[in-house]
């Protein structure tokens, strides 16, 4: 399972980079080890790191994006309208733009959906840096990104009770231990990985035969009721590896390294709770700091584990 998870998230990260976009590279553990020069220590330079307690998602950076970011902010209304219109027309979803990060070809727009389905994703609005023109008719999204985000949101929508149980369990773990999640503002400004909360995100893939009929019904009839969407779901065809929950906690104290006892409590809670949603689970506990330029929590001292396949299959 761990090998599959790394491959899955790596695919997300690569597609983001190739598309000129930037998201929270939540699976780039190996690359983080190469690029983070202070990882084994708790010496965190302020120009590189910020406490998860105060991080808001501001300061994200893409190479050669400074000029286009300035243009995008000066023409914010055009960028927002282009994004909202594109997502509404193609996916039947109203959205709110939370953040814009310049890239070499335009601006990466971080948005969240409005209404009964909730997810975070990104769109790319091209900009001609030589003329300052925003190409409102050339908006695009990375392959499968929004589609998979909607699939994840639909799964949460039709499995409302199970997700409530997961949220409650993680909230209790946070209250009973000296750990925290990201702030709501940070999730809004740097989220882009589908269904996401301060403590976890999930990402669905289009290979899943169980969720696809739900997605197809929603795209055909965006007003389909919750019960109708749930009836379209095919539980017998569900494959846990096609829907991954990435649980991300941080130490509450700025001077604390990830605590193994707390980490084991989180793992045990996930493994033993039969009421939470079915899916693959990856659990991570970081120190208190986030890398500001990319919203990444992974460092060399992070503790990580995937729930074994046999536990998932026995649910």
C-alpha positions as protocol buffer text, in pm:
chain_id: "A"
residue {
  index: 1
  type: UNK
  ca { x: 0 y: 0 z: 0 }
}
residue {
  index: 2
  type: UNK
  ca { x: 280 y: 242 z: 89 }
}
residue {
  index: 3
  type: UNK
  ca { x: 440 y: 194 z: -251 }
}
residue {
  index: 4
  type: UNK
  ca { x: 109 y: 257 z: -427 }
}
residue {
  index: 5
  type: UNK
  ca { x: 49 y: 574 z: -224 }
}
residue {
  index: 6
  type: UNK
  ca { x: 387 y: 720 z: -314 }
}
residue {
  index: 7
  type: UNK
  ca { x: 327 y: 654 z: -682 }
}
residue {
  index: 8
  type: UNK
  ca { x: -18 y: 809 z: -665 }
}
residue {
  index: 9
  type: UNK
  ca { x: 85 y: 1132 z: -500 }
}
residue {
  index: 10
  type: UNK
  ca { x: 397 y: 1160 z: -709 }
}
residue {
  index: 11
  type: UNK
  ca { x: 175 y: 1154 z: -1015 }
}
residue {
  index: 12
  type: UNK
  ca { x: -17 y: 1451 z: -878 }
}
residue {
  index: 13
  type: UNK
  ca { x: 298 y: 1648 z: -807 }
}
residue {
  index: 14
  type: UNK
  ca { x: 449 y: 1583 z: -1149 }
}
residue {
  index: 15
  type: UNK
  ca { x: 132 y: 1685 z: -1329 }
}
residue {
  index: 16
  type: UNK
  ca { x: 116 y: 2006 z: -1129 }
}
residue {
  index: 17
  type: UNK
  ca { x: 471 y: 2099 z: -1217 }
}
residue {
  index: 18
  type: UNK
  ca { x: 440 y: 2012 z: -1585 }
}
residue {
  index: 19
  type: UNK
  ca { x: 119 y: 2213 z: -1610 }
}
residue {
  index: 20
  type: UNK
  ca { x: 285 y: 2528 z: -1483 }
}
residue {
  index: 21
  type: UNK
  ca { x: 61 y: 2504 z: -1179 }
}
residue {
  index: 22
  type: UNK
  ca { x: 140 y: 2467 z: -817 }
}
residue {
  index: 23
  type: UNK
  ca { x: -43 y: 2283 z: -544 }
}
residue {
  index: 24
  type: UNK
  ca { x: 45 y: 2151 z: -204 }
}
residue {
  index: 25
  type: UNK
  ca { x: 295 y: 1879 z: -295 }
}
residue {
  index: 26
  type: UNK
  ca { x: 180 y: 1652 z: -17 }
}
residue {
  index: 27
  type: UNK
  ca { x: 360 y: 1345 z: -137 }
}
residue {
  index: 28
  type: UNK
  ca { x: 703 y: 1480 z: -225 }
}
residue {
  index: 29
  type: UNK
  ca { x: 878 y: 1317 z: 69 }
}
residue {
  index: 30
  type: UNK
  ca { x: 1190 y: 1209 z: -117 }
}
residue {
  index: 31
  type: UNK
  ca { x: 1238 y: 1543 z: -292 }
}
residue {
  index: 32
  type: UNK
  ca { x: 1183 y: 1730 z: 31 }
}
residue {
  index: 33
  type: UNK
  ca { x: 1476 y: 1540 z: 180 }
}
residue {
  index: 34
  type: UNK
  ca { x: 1699 y: 1664 z: -101 }
}
residue {
  index: 35
  type: UNK
  ca { x: 1596 y: 2028 z: -95 }
}
residue {
  index: 36
  type: UNK
  ca { x: 1532 y: 2106 z: 272 }
}
residue {
  index: 37
  type: UNK
  ca { x: 1875 y: 2186 z: 417 }
}
residue {
  index: 38
  type: UNK
  ca { x: 1776 y: 2200 z: 783 }
}
residue {
  index: 39
  type: UNK
  ca { x: 1545 y: 1905 z: 801 }
}
residue {
  index: 40
  type: UNK
  ca { x: 1689 y: 1704 z: 1085 }
}
residue {
  index: 41
  type: UNK
  ca { x: 1692 y: 2006 z: 1315 }
}
residue {
  index: 42
  type: UNK
  ca { x: 1435 y: 2243 z: 1456 }
}
residue {
  index: 43
  type: UNK
  ca { x: 1632 y: 2544 z: 1336 }
}
residue {
  index: 44
  type: UNK
  ca { x: 1377 y: 2689 z: 1096 }
}
residue {
  index: 45
  type: UNK
  ca { x: 1483 y: 3013 z: 919 }
}
residue {
  index: 46
  type: UNK
  ca { x: 1193 y: 3258 z: 902 }
}
residue {
  index: 47
  type: UNK
  ca { x: 1241 y: 3324 z: 532 }
}
residue {
  index: 48
  type: UNK
  ca { x: 1184 y: 2954 z: 457 }
}
residue {
  index: 49
  type: UNK
  ca { x: 955 y: 2825 z: 732 }
}
residue {
  index: 50
  type: UNK
  ca { x: 651 y: 2943 z: 922 }
}
residue {
  index: 51
  type: UNK
  ca { x: 463 y: 2792 z: 1213 }
}
residue {
  index: 52
  type: UNK
  ca { x: 151 y: 2602 z: 1110 }
}
residue {
  index: 53
  type: UNK
  ca { x: -28 y: 2807 z: 1376 }
}
residue {
  index: 54
  type: UNK
  ca { x: 13 y: 3129 z: 1176 }
}
residue {
  index: 55
  type: UNK
  ca { x: 62 y: 3007 z: 818 }
}
residue {
  index: 56
  type: UNK
  ca { x: -216 y: 3134 z: 591 }
}
residue {
  index: 57
  type: UNK
  ca { x: -99 y: 3011 z: 251 }
}
residue {
  index: 58
  type: UNK
  ca { x: 48 y: 3345 z: 154 }
}
residue {
  index: 59
  type: UNK
  ca { x: 394 y: 3355 z: 2 }
}
residue {
  index: 60
  type: UNK
  ca { x: 355 y: 3060 z: -232 }
}
residue {
  index: 61
  type: UNK
  ca { x: 592 y: 3084 z: -525 }
}
residue {
  index: 62
  type: UNK
  ca { x: 642 y: 2954 z: -878 }
}
residue {
  index: 63
  type: UNK
  ca { x: 955 y: 3019 z: -1087 }
}
residue {
  index: 64
  type: UNK
  ca { x: 928 y: 3314 z: -1327 }
}
residue {
  index: 65
  type: UNK
  ca { x: 579 y: 3398 z: -1208 }
}
residue {
  index: 66
  type: UNK
  ca { x: 635 y: 3736 z: -1044 }
}
residue {
  index: 67
  type: UNK
  ca { x: 541 y: 3951 z: -1344 }
}
residue {
  index: 68
  type: UNK
  ca { x: 226 y: 3759 z: -1426 }
}
residue {
  index: 69
  type: UNK
  ca { x: 120 y: 3759 z: -1062 }
}
residue {
  index: 70
  type: UNK
  ca { x: 136 y: 4139 z: -1058 }
}
residue {
  index: 71
  type: UNK
  ca { x: -71 y: 4154 z: -1375 }
}
residue {
  index: 72
  type: UNK
  ca { x: -324 y: 3907 z: -1234 }
}
residue {
  index: 73
  type: UNK
  ca { x: -368 y: 4107 z: -915 }
}
residue {
  index: 74
  type: UNK
  ca { x: -408 y: 4429 z: -1113 }
}
residue {
  index: 75
  type: UNK
  ca { x: -674 y: 4257 z: -1325 }
}
residue {
  index: 76
  type: UNK
  ca { x: -820 y: 4049 z: -1048 }
}
residue {
  index: 77
  type: UNK
  ca { x: -1181 y: 4091 z: -1163 }
}
residue {
  index: 78
  type: UNK
  ca { x: -1099 y: 3949 z: -1506 }
}
residue {
  index: 79
  type: UNK
  ca { x: -911 y: 3651 z: -1361 }
}
residue {
  index: 80
  type: UNK
  ca { x: -1189 y: 3572 z: -1114 }
}
residue {
  index: 81
  type: UNK
  ca { x: -1464 y: 3602 z: -1374 }
}
residue {
  index: 82
  type: UNK
  ca { x: -1272 y: 3381 z: -1619 }
}
residue {
  index: 83
  type: UNK
  ca { x: -1224 y: 3112 z: -1353 }
}
residue {
  index: 84
  type: UNK
  ca { x: -1581 y: 3120 z: -1226 }
}
residue {
  index: 85
  type: UNK
  ca { x: -1728 y: 3106 z: -1576 }
}
residue {
  index: 86
  type: UNK
  ca { x: -1505 y: 2820 z: -1686 }
}
residue {
  index: 87
  type: UNK
  ca { x: -1578 y: 2597 z: -1387 }
}
residue {
  index: 88
  type: UNK
  ca { x: -1950 y: 2673 z: -1396 }
}
residue {
  index: 89
  type: UNK
  ca { x: -1977 y: 2600 z: -1767 }
}
residue {
  index: 90
  type: UNK
  ca { x: -1773 y: 2280 z: -1762 }
}
residue {
  index: 91
  type: UNK
  ca { x: -1857 y: 2132 z: -1423 }
}
residue {
  index: 92
  type: UNK
  ca { x: -2188 y: 2288 z: -1313 }
}
residue {
  index: 93
  type: UNK
  ca { x: -2029 y: 2417 z: -993 }
}
residue {
  index: 94
  type: UNK
  ca { x: -2015 y: 2768 z: -848 }
}
residue {
  index: 95
  type: UNK
  ca { x: -1677 y: 2857 z: -702 }
}
residue {
  index: 96
  type: UNK
  ca { x: -1502 y: 3120 z: -494 }
}
residue {
  index: 97
  type: UNK
  ca { x: -1145 y: 3226 z: -577 }
}
residue {
  index: 98
  type: UNK
  ca { x: -917 y: 3227 z: -272 }
}
residue {
  index: 99
  type: UNK
  ca { x: -567 y: 3287 z: -405 }
}
residue {
  index: 100
  type: UNK
  ca { x: -365 y: 3356 z: -718 }
}
residue {
  index: 101
  type: UNK
  ca { x: -4 y: 3253 z: -776 }
}
residue {
  index: 102
  type: UNK
  ca { x: 179 y: 3368 z: -1086 }
}
residue {
  index: 103
  type: UNK
  ca { x: 345 y: 3113 z: -1313 }
}
residue {
  index: 104
  type: UNK
  ca { x: 557 y: 3158 z: -1623 }
}
residue {
  index: 105
  type: UNK
  ca { x: 257 y: 3136 z: -1857 }
}
residue {
  index: 106
  type: UNK
  ca { x: -13 y: 3305 z: -1651 }
}
residue {
  index: 107
  type: UNK
  ca { x: -163 y: 3262 z: -1307 }
}
residue {
  index: 108
  type: UNK
  ca { x: -261 y: 2956 z: -1106 }
}
residue {
  index: 109
  type: UNK
  ca { x: -595 y: 3022 z: -939 }
}
residue {
  index: 110
  type: UNK
  ca { x: -685 y: 2841 z: -617 }
}
residue {
  index: 111
  type: UNK
  ca { x: -1059 y: 2809 z: -568 }
}
residue {
  index: 112
  type: UNK
  ca { x: -1316 y: 2625 z: -361 }
}
residue {
  index: 113
  type: UNK
  ca { x: -1660 y: 2510 z: -461 }
}
residue {
  index: 114
  type: UNK
  ca { x: -1978 y: 2658 z: -320 }
}
residue {
  index: 115
  type: UNK
  ca { x: -2297 y: 2470 z: -242 }
}
residue {
  index: 116
  type: UNK
  ca { x: -2361 y: 2114 z: -128 }
}
residue {
  index: 117
  type: UNK
  ca { x: -2042 y: 1968 z: -280 }
}
residue {
  index: 118
  type: UNK
  ca { x: -1727 y: 2106 z: -125 }
}
residue {
  index: 119
  type: UNK
  ca { x: -1378 y: 2072 z: -268 }
}
residue {
  index: 120
  type: UNK
  ca { x: -1066 y: 2272 z: -348 }
}
residue {
  index: 121
  type: UNK
  ca { x: -891 y: 2279 z: -683 }
}
residue {
  index: 122
  type: UNK
  ca { x: -700 y: 2500 z: -926 }
}
residue {
  index: 123
  type: UNK
  ca { x: -736 y: 2649 z: -1271 }
}
residue {
  index: 124
  type: UNK
  ca { x: -478 y: 2817 z: -1491 }
}
residue {
  index: 125
  type: UNK
  ca { x: -558 y: 3148 z: -1657 }
}
residue {
  index: 126
  type: UNK
  ca { x: -305 y: 3234 z: -1931 }
}
residue {
  index: 127
  type: UNK
  ca { x: -160 y: 3586 z: -1941 }
}
residue {
  index: 128
  type: UNK
  ca { x: 45 y: 3750 z: -2214 }
}
residue {
  index: 129
  type: UNK
  ca { x: 312 y: 3916 z: -2002 }
}
residue {
  index: 130
  type: UNK
  ca { x: 426 y: 4137 z: -2290 }
}
residue {
  index: 131
  type: UNK
  ca { x: 84 y: 4300 z: -2331 }
}
residue {
  index: 132
  type: UNK
  ca { x: -72 y: 4232 z: -1993 }
}
residue {
  index: 133
  type: UNK
  ca { x: -375 y: 4072 z: -2157 }
}
residue {
  index: 134
  type: UNK
  ca { x: -567 y: 3807 z: -1964 }
}
residue {
  index: 135
  type: UNK
  ca { x: -680 y: 3528 z: -2195 }
}
residue {
  index: 136
  type: UNK
  ca { x: -1025 y: 3478 z: -2045 }
}
residue {
  index: 137
  type: UNK
  ca { x: -1125 y: 3235 z: -2320 }
}
residue {
  index: 138
  type: UNK
  ca { x: -818 y: 3012 z: -2272 }
}
residue {
  index: 139
  type: UNK
  ca { x: -868 y: 2897 z: -1915 }
}
residue {
  index: 140
  type: UNK
  ca { x: -782 y: 2534 z: -1849 }
}
residue {
  index: 141
  type: UNK
  ca { x: -737 y: 2286 z: -1566 }
}
residue {
  index: 142
  type: UNK
  ca { x: -488 y: 2008 z: -1524 }
}
residue {
  index: 143
  type: UNK
  ca { x: -593 y: 1669 z: -1657 }
}
residue {
  index: 144
  type: UNK
  ca { x: -849 y: 1497 z: -1432 }
}
residue {
  index: 145
  type: UNK
  ca { x: -781 y: 1734 z: -1140 }
}
residue {
  index: 146
  type: UNK
  ca { x: -1124 y: 1894 z: -1109 }
}
residue {
  index: 147
  type: UNK
  ca { x: -1301 y: 1576 z: -1215 }
}
residue {
  index: 148
  type: UNK
  ca { x: -1129 y: 1376 z: -942 }
}
residue {
  index: 149
  type: UNK
  ca { x: -1197 y: 1652 z: -689 }
}
residue {
  index: 150
  type: UNK
  ca { x: -1567 y: 1630 z: -769 }
}
residue {
  index: 151
  type: UNK
  ca { x: -1558 y: 1252 z: -733 }
}
residue {
  index: 152
  type: UNK
  ca { x: -1403 y: 1290 z: -388 }
}
residue {
  index: 153
  type: UNK
  ca { x: -1660 y: 1552 z: -289 }
}
residue {
  index: 154
  type: UNK
  ca { x: -1943 y: 1329 z: -409 }
}
residue {
  index: 155
  type: UNK
  ca { x: -1809 y: 1041 z: -202 }
}
residue {
  index: 156
  type: UNK
  ca { x: -1811 y: 1266 z: 105 }
}
residue {
  index: 157
  type: UNK
  ca { x: -2163 y: 1382 z: 20 }
}
residue {
  index: 158
  type: UNK
  ca { x: -2316 y: 1036 z: -9 }
}
residue {
  index: 159
  type: UNK
  ca { x: -2117 y: 900 z: 289 }
}
residue {
  index: 160
  type: UNK
  ca { x: -2210 y: 1185 z: 518 }
}
residue {
  index: 161
  type: UNK
  ca { x: -2232 y: 978 z: 840 }
}
residue {
  index: 162
  type: UNK
  ca { x: -1897 y: 808 z: 786 }
}
residue {
  index: 163
  type: UNK
  ca { x: -1725 y: 1140 z: 718 }
}
residue {
  index: 164
  type: UNK
  ca { x: -1883 y: 1288 z: 1029 }
}
residue {
  index: 165
  type: UNK
  ca { x: -1731 y: 999 z: 1227 }
}
residue {
  index: 166
  type: UNK
  ca { x: -1388 y: 1064 z: 1072 }
}
residue {
  index: 167
  type: UNK
  ca { x: -1407 y: 1437 z: 1145 }
}
residue {
  index: 168
  type: UNK
  ca { x: -1512 y: 1370 z: 1503 }
}
residue {
  index: 169
  type: UNK
  ca { x: -1234 y: 1116 z: 1557 }
}
residue {
  index: 170
  type: UNK
  ca { x: -965 y: 1352 z: 1426 }
}
residue {
  index: 171
  type: UNK
  ca { x: -1101 y: 1644 z: 1628 }
}
residue {
  index: 172
  type: UNK
  ca { x: -1086 y: 1434 z: 1945 }
}
residue {
  index: 173
  type: UNK
  ca { x: -730 y: 1326 z: 1866 }
}
residue {
  index: 174
  type: UNK
  ca { x: -637 y: 1691 z: 1825 }
}
residue {
  index: 175
  type: UNK
  ca { x: -802 y: 1790 z: 2154 }
}
residue {
  index: 176
  type: UNK
  ca { x: -652 y: 1500 z: 2351 }
}
residue {
  index: 177
  type: UNK
  ca { x: -296 y: 1541 z: 2222 }
}
residue {
  index: 178
  type: UNK
  ca { x: -60 y: 1830 z: 2167 }
}
residue {
  index: 179
  type: UNK
  ca { x: -120 y: 1841 z: 1791 }
}
residue {
  index: 180
  type: UNK
  ca { x: -292 y: 2071 z: 1541 }
}
residue {
  index: 181
  type: UNK
  ca { x: -397 y: 2084 z: 1178 }
}
residue {
  index: 182
  type: UNK
  ca { x: -361 y: 2367 z: 930 }
}
residue {
  index: 183
  type: UNK
  ca { x: -575 y: 2676 z: 963 }
}
residue {
  index: 184
  type: UNK
  ca { x: -892 y: 2714 z: 758 }
}
residue {
  index: 185
  type: UNK
  ca { x: -730 y: 3012 z: 584 }
}
residue {
  index: 186
  type: UNK
  ca { x: -427 y: 2805 z: 485 }
}
residue {
  index: 187
  type: UNK
  ca { x: -649 y: 2534 z: 340 }
}
residue {
  index: 188
  type: UNK
  ca { x: -841 y: 2794 z: 139 }
}
residue {
  index: 189
  type: UNK
  ca { x: -531 y: 2971 z: 4 }
}
residue {
  index: 190
  type: UNK
  ca { x: -311 y: 2670 z: -67 }
}
residue {
  index: 191
  type: UNK
  ca { x: -561 y: 2387 z: -104 }
}
residue {
  index: 192
  type: UNK
  ca { x: -607 y: 2232 z: -442 }
}
residue {
  index: 193
  type: UNK
  ca { x: -614 y: 1862 z: -376 }
}
residue {
  index: 194
  type: UNK
  ca { x: -984 y: 1787 z: -378 }
}
residue {
  index: 195
  type: UNK
  ca { x: -1191 y: 1731 z: -66 }
}
residue {
  index: 196
  type: UNK
  ca { x: -984 y: 1888 z: 209 }
}
residue {
  index: 197
  type: UNK
  ca { x: -1011 y: 1984 z: 577 }
}
residue {
  index: 198
  type: UNK
  ca { x: -749 y: 2119 z: 821 }
}
residue {
  index: 199
  type: UNK
  ca { x: -664 y: 1758 z: 913 }
}
residue {
  index: 200
  type: UNK
  ca { x: -681 y: 1561 z: 589 }
}
residue {
  index: 201
  type: UNK
  ca { x: -750 y: 1561 z: 220 }
}
residue {
  index: 202
  type: UNK
  ca { x: -883 y: 1291 z: -8 }
}
residue {
  index: 203
  type: UNK
  ca { x: -826 y: 1239 z: -375 }
}
residue {
  index: 204
  type: UNK
  ca { x: -1033 y: 1012 z: -595 }
}
residue {
  index: 205
  type: UNK
  ca { x: -927 y: 875 z: -930 }
}
residue {
  index: 206
  type: UNK
  ca { x: -1135 y: 816 z: -1240 }
}
residue {
  index: 207
  type: UNK
  ca { x: -1049 y: 444 z: -1242 }
}
residue {
  index: 208
  type: UNK
  ca { x: -1289 y: 373 z: -960 }
}
residue {
  index: 209
  type: UNK
  ca { x: -1594 y: 194 z: -1096 }
}
residue {
  index: 210
  type: UNK
  ca { x: -1793 y: 247 z: -776 }
}
residue {
  index: 211
  type: UNK
  ca { x: -1785 y: 627 z: -778 }
}
residue {
  index: 212
  type: UNK
  ca { x: -1792 y: 688 z: -1153 }
}
residue {
  index: 213
  type: UNK
  ca { x: -2170 y: 631 z: -1189 }
}
residue {
  index: 214
  type: UNK
  ca { x: -2226 y: 893 z: -917 }
}
residue {
  index: 215
  type: UNK
  ca { x: -2005 y: 1138 z: -1103 }
}
residue {
  index: 216
  type: UNK
  ca { x: -2176 y: 1066 z: -1434 }
}
residue {
  index: 217
  type: UNK
  ca { x: -2519 y: 1124 z: -1281 }
}
residue {
  index: 218
  type: UNK
  ca { x: -2408 y: 1453 z: -1129 }
}
residue {
  index: 219
  type: UNK
  ca { x: -2263 y: 1576 z: -1457 }
}
residue {
  index: 220
  type: UNK
  ca { x: -2586 y: 1480 z: -1635 }
}
residue {
  index: 221
  type: UNK
  ca { x: -2813 y: 1618 z: -1364 }
}
residue {
  index: 222
  type: UNK
  ca { x: -2640 y: 1859 z: -1120 }
}
residue {
  index: 223
  type: UNK
  ca { x: -2967 y: 1882 z: -926 }
}
residue {
  index: 224
  type: UNK
  ca { x: -2989 y: 1508 z: -857 }
}
residue {
  index: 225
  type: UNK
  ca { x: -3081 y: 1451 z: -493 }
}
residue {
  index: 226
  type: UNK
  ca { x: -2848 y: 1301 z: -235 }
}
residue {
  index: 227
  type: UNK
  ca { x: -3052 y: 980 z: -232 }
}
residue {
  index: 228
  type: UNK
  ca { x: -3039 y: 954 z: -611 }
}
residue {
  index: 229
  type: UNK
  ca { x: -2664 y: 1003 z: -611 }
}
residue {
  index: 230
  type: UNK
  ca { x: -2626 y: 743 z: -337 }
}
residue {
  index: 231
  type: UNK
  ca { x: -2833 y: 493 z: -533 }
}
residue {
  index: 232
  type: UNK
  ca { x: -2593 y: 532 z: -826 }
}
residue {
  index: 233
  type: UNK
  ca { x: -2299 y: 428 z: -608 }
}
residue {
  index: 234
  type: UNK
  ca { x: -2174 y: 69 z: -662 }
}
residue {
  index: 235
  type: UNK
  ca { x: -2017 y: -45 z: -329 }
}
residue {
  index: 236
  type: UNK
  ca { x: -1926 y: -391 z: -458 }
}
residue {
  index: 237
  type: UNK
  ca { x: -1693 y: -233 z: -713 }
}
residue {
  index: 238
  type: UNK
  ca { x: -1518 y: -1 z: -468 }
}
residue {
  index: 239
  type: UNK
  ca { x: -1138 y: -30 z: -457 }
}
residue {
  index: 240
  type: UNK
  ca { x: -979 y: 143 z: -153 }
}
residue {
  index: 241
  type: UNK
  ca { x: -658 y: 222 z: -341 }
}
residue {
  index: 242
  type: UNK
  ca { x: -858 y: 445 z: -576 }
}
residue {
  index: 243
  type: UNK
  ca { x: -955 y: 683 z: -296 }
}
residue {
  index: 244
  type: UNK
  ca { x: -680 y: 789 z: -59 }
}
residue {
  index: 245
  type: UNK
  ca { x: -716 y: 976 z: 269 }
}
residue {
  index: 246
  type: UNK
  ca { x: -402 y: 1167 z: 365 }
}
residue {
  index: 247
  type: UNK
  ca { x: -417 y: 1260 z: 735 }
}
residue {
  index: 248
  type: UNK
  ca { x: -180 y: 1544 z: 823 }
}
residue {
  index: 249
  type: UNK
  ca { x: -113 y: 1657 z: 1180 }
}
residue {
  index: 250
  type: UNK
  ca { x: 148 y: 1896 z: 1319 }
}
residue {
  index: 251
  type: UNK
  ca { x: 300 y: 1935 z: 1664 }
}
residue {
  index: 252
  type: UNK
  ca { x: 144 y: 2226 z: 1853 }
}
residue {
  index: 253
  type: UNK
  ca { x: 468 y: 2337 z: 2019 }
}
residue {
  index: 254
  type: UNK
  ca { x: 719 y: 2520 z: 1799 }
}
residue {
  index: 255
  type: UNK
  ca { x: 1012 y: 2342 z: 1966 }
}
residue {
  index: 256
  type: UNK
  ca { x: 869 y: 1990 z: 1951 }
}
residue {
  index: 257
  type: UNK
  ca { x: 975 y: 1717 z: 1715 }
}
residue {
  index: 258
  type: UNK
  ca { x: 707 y: 1472 z: 1594 }
}
residue {
  index: 259
  type: UNK
  ca { x: 611 y: 1258 z: 1892 }
}
residue {
  index: 260
  type: UNK
  ca { x: 612 y: 882 z: 1825 }
}
residue {
  index: 261
  type: UNK
  ca { x: 363 y: 802 z: 2101 }
}
residue {
  index: 262
  type: UNK
  ca { x: 113 y: 1053 z: 1964 }
}
residue {
  index: 263
  type: UNK
  ca { x: 175 y: 929 z: 1612 }
}
residue {
  index: 264
  type: UNK
  ca { x: 103 y: 571 z: 1718 }
}
residue {
  index: 265
  type: UNK
  ca { x: -224 y: 684 z: 1881 }
}
residue {
  index: 266
  type: UNK
  ca { x: -335 y: 838 z: 1552 }
}
residue {
  index: 267
  type: UNK
  ca { x: -245 y: 524 z: 1357 }
}
residue {
  index: 268
  type: UNK
  ca { x: -422 y: 301 z: 1609 }
}
residue {
  index: 269
  type: UNK
  ca { x: -736 y: 516 z: 1601 }
}
residue {
  index: 270
  type: UNK
  ca { x: -754 y: 494 z: 1221 }
}
residue {
  index: 271
  type: UNK
  ca { x: -688 y: 121 z: 1214 }
}
residue {
  index: 272
  type: UNK
  ca { x: -947 y: 39 z: 1479 }
}
residue {
  index: 273
  type: UNK
  ca { x: -1236 y: 262 z: 1382 }
}
residue {
  index: 274
  type: UNK
  ca { x: -1480 y: 63 z: 1170 }
}
residue {
  index: 275
  type: UNK
  ca { x: -1717 y: 357 z: 1121 }
}
residue {
  index: 276
  type: UNK
  ca { x: -1492 y: 589 z: 917 }
}
residue {
  index: 277
  type: UNK
  ca { x: -1511 y: 592 z: 534 }
}
residue {
  index: 278
  type: UNK
  ca { x: -1359 y: 307 z: 342 }
}
residue {
  index: 279
  type: UNK
  ca { x: -1046 y: 400 z: 151 }
}
residue {
  index: 280
  type: UNK
  ca { x: -667 y: 387 z: 166 }
}
residue {
  index: 281
  type: UNK
  ca { x: -520 y: 587 z: 455 }
}
residue {
  index: 282
  type: UNK
  ca { x: -181 y: 756 z: 483 }
}
residue {
  index: 283
  type: UNK
  ca { x: -95 y: 917 z: 818 }
}
residue {
  index: 284
  type: UNK
  ca { x: 171 y: 1183 z: 878 }
}
residue {
  index: 285
  type: UNK
  ca { x: 285 y: 1377 z: 1182 }
}
residue {
  index: 286
  type: UNK
  ca { x: 513 y: 1677 z: 1124 }
}
residue {
  index: 287
  type: UNK
  ca { x: 687 y: 1922 z: 1351 }
}
residue {
  index: 288
  type: UNK
  ca { x: 531 y: 2266 z: 1389 }
}
residue {
  index: 289
  type: UNK
  ca { x: 659 y: 2419 z: 1066 }
}
residue {
  index: 290
  type: UNK
  ca { x: 547 y: 2455 z: 705 }
}
residue {
  index: 291
  type: UNK
  ca { x: 770 y: 2543 z: 411 }
}
residue {
  index: 292
  type: UNK
  ca { x: 623 y: 2877 z: 306 }
}
residue {
  index: 293
  type: UNK
  ca { x: 689 y: 2872 z: -67 }
}
residue {
  index: 294
  type: UNK
  ca { x: 489 y: 2555 z: -125 }
}
residue {
  index: 295
  type: UNK
  ca { x: 275 y: 2492 z: 183 }
}
residue {
  index: 296
  type: UNK
  ca { x: 460 y: 2163 z: 241 }
}
residue {
  index: 297
  type: UNK
  ca { x: 485 y: 2001 z: 583 }
}
residue {
  index: 298
  type: UNK
  ca { x: 710 y: 1708 z: 496 }
}
residue {
  index: 299
  type: UNK
  ca { x: 1060 y: 1719 z: 641 }
}
residue {
  index: 300
  type: UNK
  ca { x: 1316 y: 1458 z: 732 }
}
residue {
  index: 301
  type: UNK
  ca { x: 1182 y: 1424 z: 1086 }
}
residue {
  index: 302
  type: UNK
  ca { x: 820 y: 1369 z: 976 }
}
residue {
  index: 303
  type: UNK
  ca { x: 661 y: 1043 z: 1085 }
}
residue {
  index: 304
  type: UNK
  ca { x: 467 y: 859 z: 812 }
}
residue {
  index: 305
  type: UNK
  ca { x: 276 y: 535 z: 779 }
}
residue {
  index: 306
  type: UNK
  ca { x: 11 y: 379 z: 557 }
}
residue {
  index: 307
  type: UNK
  ca { x: -266 y: 158 z: 693 }
}
residue {
  index: 308
  type: UNK
  ca { x: -202 y: -202 z: 578 }
}
residue {
  index: 309
  type: UNK
  ca { x: -413 y: -340 z: 295 }
}
residue {
  index: 310
  type: UNK
  ca { x: -554 y: -623 z: 505 }
}
residue {
  index: 311
  type: UNK
  ca { x: -706 y: -382 z: 757 }
}
residue {
  index: 312
  type: UNK
  ca { x: -878 y: -182 z: 486 }
}
residue {
  index: 313
  type: UNK
  ca { x: -1011 y: -490 z: 308 }
}
residue {
  index: 314
  type: UNK
  ca { x: -1156 y: -631 z: 630 }
}
residue {
  index: 315
  type: UNK
  ca { x: -1377 y: -328 z: 687 }
}
